[in-house]
Amino acid sequence: MKRLFIFVRFMAVALMVVECCSAAFAQGQETDLGGNKETSRSSFTGAGAGGSSTTAAKPGGADGLGNPVLGGERRPLYRLRPSDVVEISFTVAPEFNQTLIVQPDGYVMLKDAGMVDVEGLNLEEFSQAVQKAYLGYLHDPQAAVVLKEFERPYFIVGGEVGRPGKYELRSDTTVAEAVQIAGGLTQQAKHSQVVLFRRVNDDLVETRLLNLKKMLKESRLQEDAHLRPGDLIFVPQNSISKIGRFVSKPSLSMYFNPTQF
């Protein structure tokens, strides 16, 4: 009898130990699952992810400025050139407000402040130049500048096209597209030797020969050159035996008829 009592007591203690271990194991599993959930939540991004302490990722440059893949500045600031019209407004000295035209030599005549060279300046730089010019006249010359009129970007197409002339460069345009804008090729066009002229400086122009015939026939549109403001395109009638990589601006008269533009 005594042995039976000891056996029953031993079994009761054993059952209690097993039950406690099972409870502890289940609690550990629950804690671990909760930790995994927390870890998974913290890996998300966006509003509400990882609790209120989670912050959004630092936004990138949406406009691509400074990105070497995009070629640096994707939208460079406009720079003043002759014949541009600018308006200057002073906050505390409206008597100095004025509208100016950039002269052919690149200067403007500021009221009472004299001549200032502004060609090649963007509007921010121009505003700083104006404020500097008026330091001797105004205590704190705060000036706002507005570009009122400017020469719109353009390209020129000449030679064997339907409508030779000067056209506004309103968007990204290739040589093949420019030829179509100018009325397309004539039957006499030598479209295997289309010449693209691009200004290097005031006296020199760079040339590039394009085989539009082969490019369009083989659908190699990636070889089509994208235009820049001031580019000139010439479609010859006959083969061009020789043309240098760089030519002087006066020599362009042999390709283009000034009366076309």
Backbone torsions as a table, in degrees:
resi	resn	phi	psi	omega
1	MET	NA	-42.3	-180.0
2	LYS	-64.0	-39.1	179.3
3	ARG	-65.4	-37.4	178.6
4	LEU	-64.3	-40.6	179.4
5	PHE	-63.8	-40.8	179.6
6	ILE	-65.6	-39.2	-179.1
7	PHE	-65.0	-44.6	179.8
8	VAL	-62.7	-42.6	179.9
9	ARG	-63.0	-40.3	-180.0
10	PHE	-64.4	-41.3	-179.4
11	MET	-66.3	-37.5	179.7
12	ALA	-64.3	-42.9	179.0
13	VAL	-65.3	-40.7	-179.7
14	ALA	-63.0	-43.1	178.3
15	LEU	-62.2	-39.7	179.4
16	MET	-64.0	-41.6	179.7
17	VAL	-63.9	-44.3	179.5
18	VAL	-62.3	-42.7	-179.8
19	GLU	-63.0	-42.2	178.8
20	CYS	-64.2	-40.9	179.5
21	CYS	-64.5	-39.7	179.6
22	SER	-63.9	-41.0	179.5
23	ALA	-65.2	-41.9	-179.7
24	ALA	-65.6	-39.9	179.9
25	PHE	-65.4	-40.6	179.7
26	ALA	-65.7	-40.4	178.1
27	GLN	-63.9	-40.0	177.5
28	GLY	-63.4	-41.6	177.8
29	GLN	-61.5	-43.3	179.9
30	GLU	-62.8	-42.6	179.1
31	THR	-63.6	-41.9	-179.0
32	ASP	-65.4	-40.7	178.5
33	LEU	-64.1	-39.8	177.3
34	GLY	-62.1	-40.0	178.4
35	GLY	-64.9	-39.8	178.1
36	ASN	-63.3	-40.0	178.0
37	LYS	-62.2	-41.9	-179.2
38	GLU	-64.8	-42.0	179.1
39	THR	-63.9	-42.8	179.5
40	SER	-63.4	-40.5	-179.5
41	ARG	-63.9	-38.2	-177.1
42	SER	-69.8	-14.1	-179.6
43	SER	-84.3	-9.3	179.0
44	PHE	-78.0	162.5	171.9
45	THR	-126.5	154.8	178.9
46	GLY	113.7	179.5	-176.5
47	ALA	-66.5	135.6	176.0
48	GLY	84.4	-7.2	-178.7
49	ALA	-81.2	130.8	175.3
50	GLY	71.0	22.3	178.0
51	GLY	82.9	-177.5	-175.3
52	SER	-71.5	-16.5	-177.9
53	SER	-82.8	-9.4	-178.7
54	THR	-77.1	133.2	179.7
55	THR	-109.9	151.1	179.7
56	ALA	-69.2	155.4	178.2
57	ALA	-65.1	151.0	180.0
58	LYS	-64.6	123.8	-177.1
59	PRO	-65.3	144.8	178.3
60	GLY	-87.4	175.7	179.1
61	GLY	-78.3	101.7	-175.5
62	ALA	-65.3	-27.5	-176.8
63	ASP	-87.9	-3.5	174.6
64	GLY	75.5	17.7	-179.1
65	LEU	-67.1	133.8	178.0
66	GLY	79.2	0.3	179.8
67	ASN	-80.5	115.9	-177.3
68	PRO	-63.5	-26.3	178.2
69	VAL	-64.6	-33.1	179.9
70	LEU	-92.3	7.1	176.2
71	GLY	81.4	30.5	178.7
72	GLY	82.7	-126.9	-179.2
73	GLU	-70.5	120.9	178.7
74	ARG	-82.7	-32.1	179.0
75	ARG	-128.1	81.1	-179.0
76	PRO	-64.6	148.9	-179.8
77	LEU	-69.1	144.1	178.8
78	TYR	-68.1	141.1	179.3
79	ARG	-119.1	138.1	-173.5
80	LEU	-64.1	146.5	178.0
81	ARG	-143.2	166.2	-178.7
82	PRO	-54.9	144.5	-179.7
83	SER	81.2	-5.2	174.3
84	ASP	-68.3	148.4	178.6
85	VAL	-114.5	125.4	-179.5
86	VAL	-123.1	147.3	179.3
87	GLU	-116.5	131.4	-178.7
88	ILE	-115.3	130.8	178.8
89	SER	-128.7	129.4	177.7
90	PHE	-102.8	133.3	-175.8
91	THR	-65.8	-46.6	-174.0
92	VAL	-105.9	-0.2	-178.7
93	ALA	-139.9	70.6	-176.9
94	PRO	-62.5	-17.3	179.1
95	GLU	-66.9	-15.3	177.5
96	PHE	-96.3	2.1	177.1
97	ASN	-61.6	141.4	-176.3
98	GLN	-162.1	156.1	174.7
99	THR	-116.5	127.3	-171.8
100	LEU	-125.8	152.4	173.8
101	ILE	-111.7	129.5	176.8
102	VAL	-68.8	122.2	-176.0
103	GLN	-73.4	164.0	179.3
104	PRO	-56.1	-26.9	179.1
105	ASP	-86.8	1.1	176.8
106	GLY	91.9	2.3	-178.9
107	TYR	-100.4	158.6	168.2
108	VAL	-125.3	151.9	179.0
109	MET	-102.6	104.9	179.0
110	LEU	-80.4	140.3	179.1
111	LYS	-60.5	119.8	178.5
112	ASP	70.2	-15.2	-176.0
113	ALA	-102.3	-11.2	175.2
114	GLY	88.3	-161.4	-174.0
115	MET	-82.7	139.3	177.4
116	VAL	-135.7	131.6	178.8
117	ASP	-81.7	116.5	-174.2
118	VAL	-122.3	-5.5	-178.2
119	GLU	-62.2	132.2	-180.0
120	GLY	89.7	-5.1	178.6
121	LEU	-86.7	143.8	168.8
122	ASN	-83.1	175.2	-172.7
123	LEU	-64.2	-36.1	178.3
124	GLU	-65.3	-43.8	178.5
125	GLU	-66.5	-36.6	177.4
126	PHE	-64.8	-41.9	177.6
127	SER	-60.9	-41.1	177.9
128	GLN	-65.2	-38.8	178.8
129	ALA	-64.7	-39.0	178.2
130	VAL	-65.8	-45.4	179.9
131	GLN	-62.9	-38.4	177.8
132	LYS	-65.6	-37.9	-179.2
133	ALA	-67.1	-28.3	-176.4
134	TYR	-99.8	10.6	178.8
135	LEU	-61.0	-33.1	-179.9
136	GLY	-79.9	-7.0	-177.8
137	TYR	-112.5	-31.5	-177.6
138	LEU	-124.9	144.9	-178.5
139	HIS	-66.1	-45.4	179.9
140	ASP	-138.4	80.5	-173.4
141	PRO	-73.4	84.6	176.2
142	GLN	-86.6	113.3	-175.4
143	ALA	-120.8	138.3	173.2
144	ALA	-107.6	134.1	-178.0
145	VAL	-119.3	143.4	-179.6
146	VAL	-133.3	134.2	176.0
147	LEU	-85.5	112.8	-175.3
148	LYS	-90.8	-44.3	179.8
149	GLU	-138.2	145.6	-179.6
150	PHE	-155.2	160.2	177.6
151	GLU	-77.9	118.7	-178.4
152	ARG	-71.0	144.9	178.9
153	PRO	-57.1	142.9	-175.5
154	TYR	-145.5	166.4	168.5
155	PHE	-139.6	160.0	-177.8
156	ILE	-123.5	136.5	176.5
157	VAL	-124.3	129.0	179.7
158	GLY	-134.8	173.9	179.4
159	GLY	91.8	-142.3	-172.1
160	GLU	-85.6	69.8	173.4
161	VAL	-129.8	164.4	-175.2
162	GLY	-64.9	-41.2	-177.1
163	ARG	-134.4	79.4	177.9
164	PRO	-60.3	144.6	178.5
165	GLY	162.8	-167.3	-177.6
166	LYS	-106.2	131.5	-175.8
167	TYR	-130.8	148.4	177.6
168	GLU	-73.2	137.5	176.7
169	LEU	-95.1	88.7	-172.2
170	ARG	-89.0	-20.3	-178.5
171	SER	-154.4	-178.5	179.2
172	ASP	-62.8	118.7	-174.9
173	THR	-133.1	138.3	177.4
174	THR	-99.1	172.5	179.4
175	VAL	-62.4	-45.3	179.6
176	ALA	-61.4	-39.8	178.0
177	GLU	-67.6	-39.4	179.5
178	ALA	-62.7	-38.6	178.2
179	VAL	-62.8	-40.0	178.1
180	GLN	-68.0	-38.0	176.7
181	ILE	-61.2	-34.5	-179.4
182	ALA	-85.5	19.1	174.3
183	GLY	97.6	1.8	179.3
184	GLY	80.2	175.2	-177.8
185	LEU	-79.8	146.9	172.7
186	THR	-85.8	172.0	179.5
187	GLN	-67.3	-23.0	-179.2
188	GLN	-89.9	-0.1	-173.5
189	ALA	-69.1	136.3	173.3
190	LYS	-96.7	76.9	-170.7
191	HIS	-80.8	10.5	171.5
192	SER	-91.6	-4.2	-179.7
193	GLN	-139.1	54.9	176.8
194	VAL	-76.8	135.3	-176.1
195	VAL	-108.0	129.2	174.3
196	LEU	-106.0	121.9	177.4
197	PHE	-105.2	130.1	-179.3
198	ARG	-130.1	127.8	-176.4
199	ARG	-66.2	129.6	175.0
200	VAL	-97.8	-48.1	175.1
201	ASN	-151.6	-166.4	-176.2
202	ASP	-66.3	-20.0	-175.5
203	ASP	-117.4	-12.4	-171.1
204	LEU	-127.0	143.0	179.5
205	VAL	-129.5	135.1	176.5
206	GLU	-90.9	143.1	-179.0
207	THR	-115.8	153.7	176.9
208	ARG	-148.3	126.4	178.9
209	LEU	-90.4	132.8	-179.4
210	LEU	-124.2	132.7	177.3
211	ASN	-96.5	83.5	-178.1
212	LEU	-64.7	-33.5	-178.6
213	LYS	-60.0	-50.9	-179.2
214	LYS	-69.6	-39.8	-177.3
215	MET	-62.7	-43.7	-178.8
216	LEU	-75.3	-35.8	-179.3
217	LYS	-65.9	-38.5	-178.0
218	GLU	-97.8	7.2	178.2
219	SER	56.0	40.1	178.2
220	ARG	-97.0	62.7	-173.7
221	LEU	-69.9	-17.7	178.3
222	GLN	-66.2	-16.4	179.2
223	GLU	-87.4	-6.6	-178.9
224	ASP	-70.5	129.6	-176.4
225	ALA	-79.7	139.9	176.2
226	HIS	-89.5	135.9	-175.4
227	LEU	-77.8	153.9	170.1
228	ARG	-119.6	157.2	179.5
229	PRO	-55.2	133.3	178.7
230	GLY	90.3	-1.1	179.4
231	ASP	-65.4	147.5	177.2
232	LEU	-120.1	133.9	179.5
233	ILE	-118.1	130.6	178.9
234	PHE	-124.8	124.9	177.4
235	VAL	-106.3	108.6	-175.4
236	PRO	-78.5	165.6	174.8
237	GLN	-93.0	-34.7	-179.7
238	ASN	-119.0	168.2	178.5
239	SER	-65.3	141.2	176.6
240	ILE	-94.6	113.7	-174.7
241	SER	-68.6	-39.4	-176.2
242	LYS	-157.6	135.6	175.7
243	ILE	-147.6	132.5	-179.3
244	GLY	-74.8	159.9	178.0
245	ARG	-65.5	-33.8	177.9
246	PHE	-124.5	136.7	176.7
247	VAL	-132.3	156.8	177.8
248	SER	-79.2	153.3	-178.5
249	LYS	-61.1	-39.8	178.6
250	PRO	-60.0	-28.3	-178.4
251	SER	-73.2	-10.0	179.1
252	LEU	-67.6	-18.6	-178.3
253	SER	-61.7	-22.6	179.6
254	MET	-74.8	-16.3	179.3
255	TYR	-102.1	-37.7	-172.8
256	PHE	-112.2	142.4	174.5
257	ASN	-96.3	112.1	-176.5
258	PRO	-56.2	-26.3	-179.1
259	THR	-70.4	-14.4	178.1
260	GLN	-69.2	-26.8	-171.8
261	PHE	-106.7	NA	NA
